[in-house]
Amino acid sequence: MLGNNSGINILTLSALAESNRMHIVELLRQGPQTVGEIADRLGLKQPQTSKHLKVLSDSGIVEVQAQANRRIYKLRPEPFQALDSWIQSFQCVMQERFDNLDAYLKELQEKEQS
């Protein structure tokens, strides 16, 4: 896990670091799709697409459902919720720093005026 109780793990970030996997995630934002649909839309070969989907599945980013002889992939919300929470923690820190800077600048302006 990264950070204190952040809920995000290194597998999530590692899986998302590869551009083809990010493209797959973007496609799956539109809804569940088969390996063939993903491969066709991205111009990838099916075995290559399957390898990327395995990494995304192993990291918990996608889940797969079998329908007859097809595999349907869809995004899982939990990794993205954890990622959002992690990013929000940085935004809180940055907002506090901006507030401190604003207070300091106001203090300087008041000193300059007096």
FENBELZI-V314655 format. One record per pair of residues at least 4 apart in sequence whose ideal C-beta (glycine too) atoms are under 6 Angstrom apart, sorted by the first residue. I is the first residue (numbers start at 0). J is the second residue. If there is no record, write none. Layout:
# FENBELZI-V314655
i->{I:I}
j->{J:J}
This chain:
# FENBELZI-V314655
i->{0:1:1:5:6:7:7:7:7:9:10:11:11:14:14:14:14:14:15:19:20:20:22:23:23:26:26:27:31:31:32:32:33:33:34:34:34:34:37:38:38:38:43:43:52:52:55:55:56:56:59:60:61:61:62:63:63:64:65:66:76}
j->{8:5:7:85:81:11:81:82:85:13:58:58:78:20:54:55:58:60:21:51:51:55:41:37:51:37:40:74:71:73:36:37:69:71:45:48:49:70:48:43:45:48:47:48:56:72:60:61:61:63:78:78:72:74:75:70:72:71:70:71:80}
